Amino acid sequence: MRIRTAALVLMCMHFSIASVVYADELIITAAQLDNLGVKFGAPKVADLANDFQAPARVRIPPTNDYAVVPILPGTIKKLGVSAGDSVSKGESIAWVGSPDFLTMQGEYIEAFHLLGIAETRYANDKILNNEGIVSSRQLAESEHEVEDHRVAEQRLRHSLKLAGIEAAEIKALRDSLLLQPEMILRAPVQGFVLEEFSTAGQRIDPSQAVYRIADLSTLWLVIDVPFMKSLDLVPGATVLVKQRERSVSAKVSNIGRHVDEDNQTIVVRAVIESDSGLAPGQFVTAMFTKNRTDKYLLLPAGSVVRKDTQDYVFVQIKDGVEARAIEVIRQAQGQIFIGTGIDANESIVIRGTAALKARWLGMGGGE
């Protein structure tokens, strides 16, 4: 009996190992493939568009564009920078006189001290509760009071930070009880002042921006590409812009899906990779060039199947087909651009993939 059990275990191990090793190969005859309606075809080498030019404009990525606004109404006392100036993150750039700001500081000091009193009361009630002098209900009320005051203190502390007071200055406010006379607006990021909207003495409120500041370390090219040309583009394609005596390089990061009805163009976005000297809002001419080191293959979209998060195609082998992982670059008009995973001289299943996928997943244990 033990010998039979051991033999059974070895057989199970053998089939388990075989399943893992050969899970991506389907041993299937030519007749069976015909019965399943499987048809093979060779991938086509993508005939990318020749070099061409298109109009473009330079934009700031939305995540790098900031408006500096006060969180409370007031009057601008002084401006520290002007359009075109460079700023450092956290640099003081404007001073605003605001009665509401003074009130907020006073409310914060009061909330901080009330929190301290509540914490002391709770600590005492906890000791007295252990001695049986204070009821559990009173202790719970003391704990709830601490939580309420802690929330009020945190809310006002975060409001002061939004108003331009830094953590060290908030601590100094608690210790000294001396209110800051003016609300300070600070640069949210290291970058450049693009626009200046206010003047000294002007009354402002939270709906009015004082400055527009941007981080220009990364810029976008927003390019209007003719739709038929866009079909040959893939993410990572090289874009060049002539800037005086130098060429600025960018890489395609996004290819739009909406075609403009008036001019039949599609928006393509490229990321500028270096200190380009280009300015936001500038109109330029973008030149698309083939990346001569890359070769893309084309297959019908129906050739590709998906398992979990990976794309596959079925490649013909001696005894059947093999499920091969591929890198999908882009899909356009029913065609799949494939970067890696197959060669141009291989035979790929272009029809009957659904039946093969069902057999494959059944063999491999499902999705």
C-alpha positions as CSV (number, residue, x, y, z in Angstrom):
1,M,0.0,0.0,0.0
2,R,2.8,2.4,0.8
3,I,4.5,1.6,-2.5
4,R,1.3,2.3,-4.4
5,T,0.9,5.6,-2.5
6,A,4.5,6.6,-3.2
7,A,4.0,5.8,-6.9
8,L,0.8,7.8,-7.0
9,V,2.6,10.8,-5.4
10,L,5.5,10.6,-7.9
11,M,3.0,10.4,-10.8
12,C,1.2,13.5,-9.5
13,M,4.5,15.3,-9.1
14,H,5.5,14.3,-12.7
15,F,2.3,15.6,-14.2
16,S,2.4,18.8,-12.1
17,I,6.0,19.5,-13.3
18,A,5.0,18.8,-16.8
19,S,2.1,21.1,-16.6
20,V,4.3,24.0,-15.4
21,V,6.9,23.4,-18.0
22,Y,4.6,22.9,-21.0
23,A,1.7,25.1,-19.9
24,D,2.3,27.5,-22.8
25,E,2.5,24.8,-25.5
26,L,-0.5,23.2,-27.0
27,I,0.2,19.8,-28.6
28,I,-2.4,19.7,-31.4
29,T,-2.5,18.2,-34.9
30,A,-3.0,20.0,-38.1
31,A,-6.4,18.3,-38.5
32,Q,-7.5,19.5,-35.1
33,L,-6.4,23.0,-36.0
34,D,-8.4,22.9,-39.2
35,N,-11.5,21.7,-37.2
36,L,-11.1,24.6,-34.9
37,G,-11.0,27.1,-37.8
38,V,-7.4,28.1,-37.0
39,K,-5.6,30.2,-39.7
40,F,-2.0,31.2,-39.7
41,G,-0.4,34.4,-41.1
42,A,3.0,36.1,-41.0
43,P,3.4,39.4,-39.2
44,K,4.1,42.5,-41.3
45,V,7.0,44.8,-40.7
46,A,5.5,48.1,-39.7
47,D,6.0,50.6,-42.5
48,L,6.4,53.7,-40.4
49,A,5.7,57.1,-42.0
50,N,8.6,58.9,-43.5
51,D,9.9,61.9,-41.8
52,F,7.3,64.7,-41.7
53,Q,6.6,68.0,-40.0
54,A,3.6,69.2,-38.1
55,P,2.7,72.4,-36.2
56,A,3.1,72.3,-32.4
57,R,2.9,74.5,-29.4
58,V,4.8,74.3,-26.1
59,R,2.8,73.7,-23.0
60,I,3.4,73.2,-19.3
61,P,2.2,69.9,-17.8
62,P,-0.8,70.7,-15.6
63,T,1.0,69.1,-12.6
64,N,3.8,71.7,-12.9
65,D,1.5,74.8,-13.2
66,Y,0.5,76.6,-10.0
67,A,-1.7,79.6,-9.0
68,V,-0.7,81.4,-5.9
69,V,-3.8,82.5,-4.0
70,P,-4.5,83.7,-0.5
71,I,-6.9,81.5,1.6
72,L,-8.3,84.6,3.3
73,P,-9.3,88.1,2.1
74,G,-7.0,91.0,2.6
75,T,-5.0,93.8,1.2
76,I,-1.7,93.3,-0.6
77,K,1.0,95.1,1.4
78,K,4.1,94.2,-0.7
79,L,5.0,92.0,-3.7
80,G,8.4,90.4,-3.7
81,V,8.8,89.1,-7.2
82,S,7.7,89.9,-10.8
83,A,7.0,88.1,-14.0
84,G,10.1,86.4,-15.3
85,D,11.8,86.0,-11.9
86,S,13.0,82.6,-10.6
87,V,11.8,81.5,-7.2
88,S,12.7,78.7,-4.8
89,K,10.1,76.4,-3.2
90,G,8.8,78.0,0.0
91,E,10.3,81.5,-0.8
92,S,8.2,84.4,0.5
93,I,6.8,86.3,-2.5
94,A,3.9,88.4,-1.2
95,W,2.7,89.9,2.1
96,V,-1.1,90.4,2.7
97,G,-2.7,92.3,5.6
98,S,-5.8,90.4,6.7
99,P,-7.9,90.9,9.9
100,D,-9.2,87.4,9.3
101,F,-5.7,86.1,9.5
102,L,-5.2,87.7,12.9
103,T,-8.4,86.1,14.1
104,M,-7.4,82.7,12.9
105,Q,-4.1,82.9,14.8
106,G,-6.0,83.9,18.0
107,E,-8.4,81.0,17.5
108,Y,-5.5,78.6,17.1
109,I,-3.8,79.7,20.3
110,E,-7.1,79.2,22.1
111,A,-7.7,75.8,20.6
112,F,-4.2,74.7,21.5
113,H,-4.6,75.7,25.1
114,L,-8.1,74.1,25.4
115,L,-6.6,70.9,24.1
116,G,-3.9,71.0,26.8
117,I,-6.6,71.5,29.5
118,A,-8.7,68.7,28.1
119,E,-5.7,66.3,28.0
120,T,-4.8,67.2,31.6
121,R,-8.4,66.6,32.7
122,Y,-8.5,63.3,30.9
123,A,-5.2,62.1,32.5
124,N,-6.6,63.0,36.0
125,D,-9.9,61.3,35.4
126,K,-8.1,58.2,34.2
127,I,-6.2,58.0,37.5
128,L,-9.4,58.7,39.5
129,N,-11.3,56.0,37.5
130,N,-8.6,53.4,38.4
131,E,-9.2,54.4,42.1
132,G,-13.0,54.1,41.7
133,I,-13.6,57.8,42.4
134,V,-14.6,58.8,38.8
135,S,-17.2,56.8,36.8
136,S,-16.4,55.2,33.5
137,R,-19.0,57.4,31.9
138,Q,-17.2,60.6,33.1
139,L,-13.9,59.1,31.8
140,A,-15.5,58.5,28.4
141,E,-16.8,62.1,28.3
142,S,-13.3,63.4,29.1
143,E,-11.8,61.3,26.3
144,H,-14.4,62.5,23.8
145,E,-13.7,66.1,24.8
146,V,-10.0,65.6,24.1
147,E,-10.8,64.2,20.6
148,D,-13.0,67.2,19.9
149,H,-10.3,69.7,20.9
150,R,-7.6,67.8,19.0
151,V,-9.7,68.0,15.8
152,A,-10.2,71.7,16.3
153,E,-6.5,72.3,16.9
154,Q,-5.5,70.3,13.8
155,R,-8.0,72.1,11.6
156,L,-6.7,75.5,12.6
157,R,-3.1,74.4,12.5
158,H,-3.5,73.2,8.9
159,S,-5.3,76.4,8.0
160,L,-2.4,78.4,9.3
161,K,0.0,76.4,7.1
162,L,-2.2,77.1,4.1
163,A,-2.0,80.8,5.0
164,G,1.8,80.7,4.8
165,I,2.9,80.0,8.4
166,E,5.5,77.2,8.6
167,A,5.6,74.6,11.3
168,A,8.5,76.3,13.3
169,E,6.5,79.6,13.2
170,I,3.4,77.9,14.5
171,K,5.4,76.6,17.4
172,A,6.8,80.0,18.0
173,L,3.2,81.4,18.0
174,R,2.2,78.9,20.7
175,D,5.2,79.7,22.8
176,S,5.4,83.5,22.5
177,L,1.6,84.3,21.9
178,L,2.8,87.0,19.4
179,L,0.6,87.2,16.3
180,Q,2.2,87.6,12.8
181,P,0.9,90.9,11.5
182,E,0.7,89.8,7.8
183,M,-0.2,86.7,5.9
184,I,2.8,85.5,3.8
185,L,2.3,83.9,0.4
186,R,5.1,81.5,-0.6
187,A,6.2,79.9,-3.8
188,P,4.7,76.4,-4.1
189,V,7.5,75.1,-6.2
190,Q,11.0,75.9,-7.6
191,G,10.4,77.6,-10.9
192,F,9.6,80.8,-12.6
193,V,6.9,83.5,-12.2
194,L,5.0,83.4,-15.5
195,E,2.3,86.0,-14.7
196,E,1.7,88.7,-12.1
197,F,-2.0,89.5,-11.5
198,S,-2.0,92.0,-8.6
199,T,-0.5,95.2,-7.4
200,A,0.4,96.6,-3.9
201,G,-2.6,98.1,-2.2
202,Q,-5.1,95.9,-4.1
203,R,-7.9,94.2,-2.2
204,I,-7.9,90.5,-2.9
205,D,-9.9,87.4,-1.9
206,P,-9.4,83.6,-2.2
207,S,-10.9,83.7,-5.7
208,Q,-8.1,85.9,-7.1
209,A,-4.6,84.6,-8.0
210,V,-1.6,86.9,-7.2
211,Y,0.9,85.0,-9.3
212,R,1.2,82.1,-11.7
213,I,4.3,80.1,-11.1
214,A,5.5,77.0,-13.0
215,D,8.2,74.4,-12.9
216,L,9.7,74.5,-16.4
217,S,12.0,71.5,-15.9
218,T,9.6,69.4,-18.0
219,L,7.6,70.7,-21.0
220,W,5.2,69.2,-23.5
221,L,4.9,69.6,-27.2
222,V,1.3,69.5,-28.2
223,I,1.3,68.5,-31.9
224,D,-1.5,68.5,-34.5
225,V,-0.8,65.5,-36.6
226,P,-2.8,64.5,-39.7
227,F,-4.9,61.5,-38.8
228,M,-3.5,59.2,-41.4
229,K,0.1,60.1,-40.4
230,S,-0.8,59.4,-36.7
231,L,-1.6,55.7,-37.5
232,D,2.1,55.0,-38.0
233,L,3.2,56.7,-34.8
234,V,4.1,54.7,-31.6
235,P,4.9,55.9,-28.1
236,G,8.6,56.7,-27.9
237,A,8.9,58.0,-31.4
238,T,11.4,60.8,-31.7
239,V,10.3,64.4,-32.3
240,L,12.8,67.1,-33.2
241,V,12.3,70.9,-32.9
242,K,14.8,73.3,-34.4
243,Q,15.7,76.0,-31.9
244,R,18.2,78.5,-33.4
245,E,21.3,76.5,-34.1
246,R,20.4,73.4,-32.0
247,S,17.8,70.7,-32.2
248,V,15.6,69.9,-29.3
249,S,14.6,66.3,-28.8
250,A,11.3,65.0,-27.5
251,K,9.6,61.6,-27.2
252,V,6.0,60.8,-28.0
253,S,4.2,60.0,-24.8
254,N,0.6,60.0,-25.8
255,I,-1.4,59.7,-29.1
256,G,-4.9,61.1,-28.9
257,R,-8.0,59.2,-29.9
258,H,-10.2,62.2,-31.0
259,V,-10.0,63.5,-34.6
260,D,-10.7,67.2,-35.1
261,E,-13.7,67.4,-37.5
262,D,-12.5,70.6,-39.1
263,N,-8.9,69.8,-40.1
264,Q,-8.8,66.0,-39.6
265,T,-5.9,66.1,-37.2
266,I,-5.2,64.3,-33.9
267,V,-3.4,65.6,-30.9
268,V,0.0,64.0,-30.2
269,R,1.9,64.8,-27.0
270,A,5.6,64.6,-26.7
271,V,7.8,65.2,-23.6
272,I,10.8,67.4,-24.0
273,E,13.8,65.6,-22.5
274,S,16.3,68.4,-21.8
275,D,16.8,72.0,-21.0
276,S,15.4,73.1,-24.3
277,G,15.3,76.9,-24.3
278,L,11.6,76.7,-25.5
279,A,9.0,78.8,-23.8
280,P,5.5,77.9,-22.8
281,G,3.0,79.1,-25.4
282,Q,5.6,79.2,-28.1
283,F,4.6,77.9,-31.6
284,V,7.1,75.6,-33.3
285,T,7.4,73.1,-36.1
286,A,7.9,69.5,-34.9
287,M,9.6,67.0,-37.1
288,F,8.9,63.3,-36.6
289,T,11.8,61.0,-37.5
290,K,11.9,57.2,-37.7
291,N,13.7,55.5,-34.9
292,R,16.0,53.5,-37.1
293,T,17.0,51.1,-34.2
294,D,13.4,49.9,-33.6
295,K,11.4,47.4,-35.7
296,Y,7.7,47.0,-35.1
297,L,5.6,44.2,-36.4
298,L,1.9,44.4,-37.3
299,L,-0.8,41.8,-36.6
300,P,-4.6,41.9,-36.8
301,A,-6.0,42.9,-33.4
302,G,-7.9,39.5,-33.2
303,S,-4.5,37.7,-33.1
304,V,-3.8,38.9,-29.6
305,V,-5.3,37.3,-26.4
306,R,-4.9,38.4,-22.9
307,K,-4.2,36.4,-19.7
308,D,-4.1,38.3,-16.5
309,T,-2.3,41.5,-17.4
310,Q,-0.1,40.1,-20.2
311,D,-0.8,40.0,-24.0
312,Y,0.0,36.8,-25.9
313,V,-0.1,35.4,-29.5
314,F,-0.2,31.8,-30.6
315,V,3.0,30.9,-32.6
316,Q,3.1,27.8,-34.8
317,I,5.6,25.2,-33.6
318,K,6.4,21.6,-34.8
319,D,3.7,19.8,-32.7
320,G,1.1,22.5,-32.4
321,V,1.2,26.1,-31.1
322,E,2.9,28.0,-28.4
323,A,1.4,30.9,-26.4
324,R,4.1,33.6,-26.6
325,A,4.1,36.8,-24.4
326,I,4.4,40.0,-26.5
327,E,4.9,43.7,-25.9
328,V,2.0,45.6,-27.4
329,I,3.1,49.1,-28.4
330,R,-0.2,50.5,-29.8
331,Q,-3.4,49.6,-31.4
332,A,-4.8,51.5,-34.4
333,Q,-7.6,50.7,-37.0
334,G,-7.7,47.0,-36.1
335,Q,-3.9,46.5,-36.2
336,I,-1.6,45.8,-33.3
337,F,1.9,47.2,-33.2
338,I,4.2,44.6,-31.5
339,G,7.6,45.6,-30.1
340,T,9.0,42.3,-28.8
341,G,8.1,38.7,-28.5
342,I,7.9,37.4,-32.1
343,D,10.0,37.5,-35.3
344,A,8.8,38.5,-38.7
345,N,9.5,35.0,-40.1
346,E,7.2,33.2,-37.6
347,S,3.7,31.9,-38.4
348,I,1.1,33.4,-36.0
349,V,-2.5,32.4,-35.5
350,I,-4.7,35.2,-36.9
351,R,-8.0,33.4,-36.8
352,G,-9.4,30.9,-34.3
353,T,-7.7,32.4,-31.3
354,A,-10.8,32.1,-29.0
355,A,-10.9,28.3,-29.3
356,L,-7.1,28.0,-28.7
357,K,-7.3,30.3,-25.7
358,A,-10.1,28.2,-24.2
359,R,-7.9,25.0,-24.6
360,W,-4.8,26.8,-23.4
361,L,-6.4,28.2,-20.2
362,G,-8.0,24.9,-19.5
363,M,-4.6,23.3,-19.7
364,G,-2.9,26.0,-17.6
365,G,-5.5,26.2,-14.8
366,G,-7.6,29.1,-16.0
367,E,-7.3,32.8,-15.8
